[in-house]
Amino acid sequence: MQVDEKRYSQVIFQKQSGELVLTETGLQFGTWQISWTQLVKHQVSPASYPKALLKLVLQGETNATFQLSNRTDLEQIRKEISIHLQQRSKKRPHSEVAIVTYGAPLDATATAVTRASLLAAHPSLRQQHAYLVQETCTLTEDEFWETHQHLLQEEHARISGLAQAGRSSFMQSRLPTSGRITLGVEEMRQIFIMYPAVHKAYEEKVPLELSDEQFWRKYLESEYFHRDRGRLGTVARNHANGEETNNNKNGKKPSGPSMEEQDARAAAVGTDDFFSRYAQKLQQEQKPLDHTKVGRRLATGQFDLASTLETERGHLLQGPKDNHPSNVHDDEKGARVIAKYNRHWAMVLHPDDAVAGADLLNVARQSPLQVLPDDEDAKWGGGVHREMQRLVGFAEATEEEANHADGRKADDAYEPLSLKNVEAYYSFKQSGNNTTTETSEEANERYKVFANTILGNVNALVQELVADETKLTELPPTCFPPPKLGRELLSALTKKMAADARTDSASLAMVEQLPSEFREKLQIYFRRCSELLRHFFALRQMKNSGEKLARIVLGMETFYRELDTMRKSFPHTDAGNMMQKMCLPLMDQLDWAFKLHREGSGVGGGGGFVTVEEIY
Amino acid sequence: MRFDLDGLEVFFPYDRIYLEQHQYMRCLKQSLDAGGHCLLEMPTGTGKTVCLLSLITSYQYANPSAGKLIYCTRTVPEMNHVMEELATVLDYRARMLHPEQPSEVEISCSSGDMEDIGGTTADRSSKRARKVYRREDSGKAPMGPSSSRAGAGGSGVLALCLSSRRNMCIHERVMAESDREAVDSACRSMTASWVIEASQKKPGSMETCAYYDNFQAAGESTSMPSGVYDLDELQKWGKSRGWCPYYLTRQAINHANILVFNYQYMLDPKVAKLVSKELGAESIVVFDEAHNIDSVCIEALSVTINDRGLEQATRSLGRLSSEVSRLKASDSQRLQQEYQNLVNGLIDQGLIQAPANDAALASNVLDPDVLNEAVPGNIRRAEHFVQFMRKVVEHLKTRLRSVAGPTGGVRSETPLAFLHRMTNGTSLETKPLKFAYSRLSSLLRTLQVSNLDDYNALTDIADFVSLLATYSEGVAKFAIIMEPNSSAIPGVTDPVIQLACLDSSLAIAPLFKRFGSVIITSGTLSPIDLYPKLLQFEPCISESLSMSTFRPCIRPLVITRGSDQLAVSTRYEDRGDMGVVRNYGAMLVELCSTIPDGVVAFFTSYSYMESLISEWDAIGILRELTKSKLVFIETKDVVETTLALDNYRRACDCGRGAVFLSVARGKVSEGINFDRHYGRAVIIFGVPFQYTLSHVLRARLEYLQTHYQIREQDFLNFDALRQASQCVGRVIRSKTDYGLMILADSRYTRHDKRSKLPKWILQFMDDSCINLSTDMAIAHVKSFLRLMGQPVDQEALQSVLLTVEEVTRMNPARPTISAGEGGAMIMDEHNSAAMASSSA
């Protein structure tokens, strides 16, 4: 935490020597006060410059230059001010920041084209647009799109073939490794882009089988999430540190994931992970593209260059060889340009045929990763190098799809390392096939073991602290709960979780019973609700939005009433009760929004509407 | 039309004929009559294939003693195209001979088939007079067995094509394999003789191929009805009978009249023995698109050995020796049997085909020792031979290490010196080395190895030493070139030993010796006098035909300067220059915005193309280019290139226009046509020289200089220009087509380069077209396109097409001269007179 005041003596300002004081509210020199809100940015003189100067740029284009006594002071004050400024900028509404980070505004034609193409591509968006703008006139056209600025920018980039960079670091900043996690709209969107499997799961499961909150909770608990966690962090840090990491690269290897993370990952093992299943499904869908037989009855016009190359000594027949040595340095760059232009036609001619030859989806997904320099980690899965992909595919293949020729999975002697059998690498190795047949008792048992492990770690930590710090010895032993209590608490929690986590098939079966029209309706209501809430929270953060906000609230109220009417119309049967229950989360969310609106203050959950707290 | 050509009745499936087609056939006939070889150059897109086929089949019909027609193509699509043409020709002939079958046969204006000589469908239908005779019902030339006409008169022709198993197999499981080697080994594992034996002894113990079994069961009764079979048709026929098409075709070669297959079946001694043993000396061999035949010949006899190969060979040897000891324990009888065979000599064992009492048939690829003598005693025993090969491999490894080592470097040795060091180092004799290749095949056979591809590296080494030992004496026709680093990746050393064949006549000489008539033809064989020197033969006819046109449908332009008057060239010292890069880019953009539809641009090499493209991307030229054309780029990946080509055509079809950036020595530069709107212009950036720093090329140049007195620069120019003319030749495929040929390099103005272009291109190149700057060229382009954009003048078009009457007039009855020997010389004189009269 910040110390409340920092003092720097022998500071010269306008030929007067004095003391510069940093407080929570601002800077103070003598009697002159500068609050943090006034400060726009700060600059320091270069190291080569003899004097240690600090220049503060204030609002209204005025400057103030201070001369500090030495360089160390200057460095320190620079850091202090930076921290203050950062804190301030963090408080700014999320959506605003996001919009600013993106590229220049689009011109009128581009906007129109992009909007049209977006609406054409996304049915749910089209629905929202129709409902909010055309039917109910809750929003004007521009207002609607304002909140979809990201989509617009991205679509525009996709159309014009630009690459976007540097989003993952942004996401990293919002996902601390433990404690409270706030998922905003932007984070969710990032997750969806990064992991199509999660998107697919979301589309299919929410809100029928799982509520929005349940879904994200499940995601954060799943091994799918934990698997790449830390990797992206590394990449983002690499990116942020830029050259520094490049220079140090040979020096030391990056250390593995922290203890904390390891524990979290261990806890994730064994939770029901439907994301991996979706990922697998997606992969399977893509498979036919990957393994097209080279040249055999290639369904492309009259050109079949491969059939000749595949005859006995095909190289003889290729005609004269290009013996020129390839210039390796340009290779990568040239190849990328060539790949880009060889796929360009798809955008122009037949967007529908685009998948025939060019895997545009993949290309689009890769592009943000591709531009990060030296990101060895990011090559995982969506990787840049084919070889890397091959190797990863190798390690991940199940026994059924093992295929040596395609580079999936090795010989039988090799056991693929996946998170499913990660226990094999821990001390409490369980014998046999722990992944398949596991009763709930066994599961509970295992959860207990996990809990104990974690607890053991905590205990060790505490003891270490106790041993080291004399100050802490004063702590009464009651300041930590007795180990027994902790253990009980954890086991109770895990039991509850185990009981609570209905299996997928159970919830699916339940959902299947519901009438399909209700399901469709709920789907629509859910999207509308999300959209309205999104607008609501976005507008709340903005100044001068009273009128619009009022309109949104009005829209929400209408919607609420509509929902309520529907809810009441259900019959009092089992199914009816269930349907009523399923409407409740939506109404709760709206209720909460209304409450916030009535109070007219309070800090909402970022730009979004779902707040998830982790259990420890 | 059916006309008389110097006493030979020719069945030509169109009712009109171009003058050069007539001349071409006449040359062919003269050379067939004289029983000599010939070298013919005829412009692309004037119907070379159909001329060849209709003349030779007519000749076969008239002279039943004439042998088979063996037609060699380079690519599988070309092969299919030939089969299609052949079906048309034979169908026409059958109908002319048997007009009493009207129900099946109708004369129709062809529709649908775009690829033959007439040009587009639209072009053709506008040319009322030029009809092609095709059957109406299928719309396609008839393929497959012609049951109704079998044995009737001369139409009972069996025409087959042969390709690898991968293109012919019909077994589901084998077909599921993707690459050739996998298909081959899957097939062998089910069809090898020992597999068949084992399964006969104990049915069900081994998986065999039902198609092959059926084929074997049918035995000698397998015969194919006459007809034209392309690959699809063979597969269909095989399926219907339950016979393996691959083996069926290999057997049917014996009684086929026309065979179409790849060059390698004739030129590569290892493959050639499969098929060529059955071919009689009177056969007529045709090499189509043969402008690169010397390179193919050289490749066929060159072997490259690297580290990986040697390691693999060591492993193979290990496997062999364990196989040998296993066999010794289980079935020593078989090894003993092999030993006996080897004592008797290779011919008796059937490993090498006996040369059938004909001295002319002896291959000069194998030493006569190998053919006539018993295998030397010290490699007769299998384990001794394995030991022997191990020594060879170890020695090569040492050599390779020394090349890559600190004192190493690029070294070039004669085979004799290399062999000397090898025999000294390993205390092996030279003679057994000659037998290495044959001995290895024998061993592999004895050990019943079905997966021959595992032993590829070892086979290569055996091949290497056999060639080395055989050709060590006398004039060094090979060179051993050892390079420490052949890899393109810096920091990775990949040393290689290359046995480079320097003399292209070596591989082809047996053919010239053995067959009466070898016809080498292509669209670009200029300068035509170089080929006899390179291939060491004496053609009895060597002719370069020009193009008869009704309008100047080709416009070659030589651009030497950019718009800023700076000379453009890909000369090594200039190519990195920003001015050149920019000028080339601006040139491409300007041309692309002026020329409609498709444009093809060729670069001198992949690396140059890649670097130029990255530069262009950086300075925004490609973005500029996309305004007028979609951009497609050739890559080293075959599938991606195929897709790019396909989409290029689509972009041209829909009118968006496209530019295809390609490499002059790449896969697209030959065999893919950019006719009509698919290619309104071809641009060549630079002169596509070979990589002159290549040591192999240097050795070859030296050899050509000392033995054939071909100067280095002459050969390089020749090689570059034939490549360039191949590239520009892609643009025009028929007479109603038109196209620009743009040569963008200041060096093209020089006489030594320009004069090596084919005659039919030079005939359109006047002084106003050379030494242009970009803006001048644009003006030329505009005026040319305006002129060519006009509708085709039908009258003028008719004037270049000869009718039957005109053809007959050109060939007045000369009863004194029969179609026999000596006729050719007299006809020649007459020929020129006829030409003069017709052009007047």
Interface residues (C-beta under 8 A of the other chain):
Chain A: T292 K293 V294 G295 R296 L298 T300 G301 Q302 F303 D304 L305 A306 S307 T308 L309 E310 T311 E312 R313 G314 H315 L316 L317 Q318 G319 P320 K321 D322 N323 H324 P325 S326 N327 V328 D330 D331 K333 G334 A335 V337 I338 Y341 N342 H344 W345 V348 L349 H350 A356 G357 A358 A405
Chain B: R74 T75 V76 P77 E115 S163 S164 R166 N167 M175 S178 D179 R180 A182 N262 Y263 Q264 L267 D268 V271 N292 S295 V296 E299 A300 A488 I489 P490 T604 S605 Y606 S607 Y608 E610 S611 I613 S614 D617 L622 T626 L630 V631 F632 I633 T635 V638 V639 E640 T641 T642 L643 A644 L645 D646 N647 R649 R650 A651 C654 R656 A658 V663 R665 G666 K667 V668 S669 E670 G671 I672 Q690 Y691 S694 L697 D719 Q723
